[in-house]
């Protein structure tokens, strides 16, 4: 071992802030006081080769509860005193809910590091790529690939190197993998503090760190699969049951912890509106449950005087809209019950589906006298027995109690086979057709409001 062994101790007493946002942009903030102590060492052993190693110990509630322990080592190749490359391995023991067992994680990593001078300040830039295998719950093995970018700046205040210097750092973590569903952006860690050089080979950092966990969810649109409801919870280290906002099943619920998708049945189950996790999440964990409801079939949607119907007209399935209980639009796949209204200078023009009248008097149309004063009708009829055709125009005007009609422009291919009349019947103004044979009628109405 080379005698120029360098040791660095970093002591960080900080506040870890984990943020989570629901789909509705409601923010959930989890504040957790933690202490983080790390020991870092670099030892040159052959020409340009060094061994680097670091150990980390983090406690929750400042120094109260165990959070995790982490050991990491690597072989580093130094191109010069500025640029180096390293390949290594790390292992993490994270405290489970009972604080006696562990959730473990294995890491293989590759990194490149560059150190440069900016005036009297020293800038360290490091890019690390980590392959991580974690088993947060029994029977699971979650893989992710995480890229970390660190910028660390040391600014001397005094000429004496043994007096404190300002230490600033920011590290961004981005992760990938099939088990990473929502939070590709994993963490952003920034640090401010002091660096104290104790000797030529020993220094320590003391300061404040804030960590943003990056658990911001992207909204899920509601589609043909039904309605998606999001419930967000924060763990407390002991709770395993959580109440959802709607009933569902295990297979119909997606559960993630800190953005990592959990496995149904193995990691959680859902009965009614109760989500049960197989292990209690930590106080720093953010749990989201997304419940997908079943599709509901509806026959009508109504808002005020507007209504949308899925109905049947003359035995043909039809979609129809109504305003003030009057048809405004209808359509079907057979083009039988087509009805379309247009608003033209306060008049409504409509196309109406065929109406069959069999040698009797039957209504062709009716309207509310409080809504329309005058209606103009253009009528085309077919004698279904002899294939004769007749057309006519009519004007109807009403005063609320009586209706007057005038029919003009009557034309027929052969003899005429229908006549028209109008009256106020059951509170509505009604247009009647009287035929001498079986006939089909098509009409176009122009409604002029009161």
Buried (B, 14 or more C-beta within 10 A) or exposed (E): EEEEBBBBBBBBBBEBBBBBBBBEEEEBEBEBBBBBBBBBBBBBEEEEEBBBBBBBBBBBEEEEBBBBBBEBBBEBEBEEEEEBBBEBEBEBBBBBBEEEEBBBBBBBBBBBBEBEEEEEBBBBBBEBEBBBEBBBBEEBEBEBEBBBEBBBBBBBEEEEEEEBBBBBBBBBBBBEBEBBBBBBBBBBBBBBBBBBBEEEBEBBBBBEBEBBBBBBBEEBEEEEEBBBBBBBBBBEBEBBEBEBEBEBBBEBBBBBBBBBBBBBEEBBBBEEBEBEBBBBBBBBBBBBBBBBBEEEEEEEEEEEEEBBBEBEBEEBEBBBBBBEEBBBBBBBEEEBBBBEBEEEEEBBBBBBBBBEBEEEEEBBBBBBBEBBBBBBBBBBBBBBEEEBBBBBBBBBBBEEEEBEBEBEEBEBEEEBBBBBBBBBEEEBBBBBBBBBBBBBBBBBBBBBEE
